[in-house]
Amino acid sequence: MKQDLVVSNHPVFDELHPKIYAAAVGLVAWFALMAWVLFDRSSDVTLSLGFVTLLFVVAILLPWTLSLAWRRYRMPYEPHLGPTSLHDWQAGEFAVWGAKLHGSHAAIDVLLPLMAVSFGLTAIGIVFVIVRASVLS
C-alpha cells in the first residue's frame, strides 16, 4: 500500500513554456553573435562561422516550424490548454518520460547547458581578444 505524505495539487505540463523557448533562442543567438564579434579576425574563419550560424538557424527554425504545424493540426481529442503564466508553469510539474520534475528545475535543466556554452564562449573570446591585443602591441 502506497501512501503519499505530501499531496500535490500542482498542474502537470507536458511542454515547455514559450518564454523558456525564447530564452533558449536568445542564448543561441548570443552564442552566434559573440562568435562573430570575438573570433572573426581573418578570412579563414568567416566560412566556418557562416556554417555554424547556418546550423544554429536550422536548429531554431526547424523545431519552431514543427511546433506551429503541431498546434495548427492538433487532434480533436487532445486537450487544448490555454496560455499560462511563467510563474504558474514554474510552480507546476513537468512530465518527463513518466517522471515529474518541478517546473523551475526543468527550466534550469534546459537552459543551463546553453548558458554555460554561450557565456563560456564569451569569456574565452574576451581572453582571446585581450591576449591578441597584448601580443600585437
Sequence and secondary structure as in RCSB ss.txt:
>XXXX:A:sequence
MKQDLVVSNHPVFDELHPKIYAAAVGLVAWFALMAWVLFDRSSDVTLSLGFVTLLFVVAILLPWTLSLAWRRYRM
PYEPHLGPTSLHDWQAGEFAVWGAKLHGSHAAIDVLLPLMAVSFGLTAIGIVFVIVRASVLS
>XXXX:A:secstr
    SS     EESS  HHHHHHHHHHHHHHHHHHHHHH  SHHHHHHHHHHHHHHHHHHHHHHHHHHHHHHT  
TTS       HHHHHHSEEEETTEEEEHHHHHHHHHHHHHHHHHHHHHHHHHHHHHHHHHH 
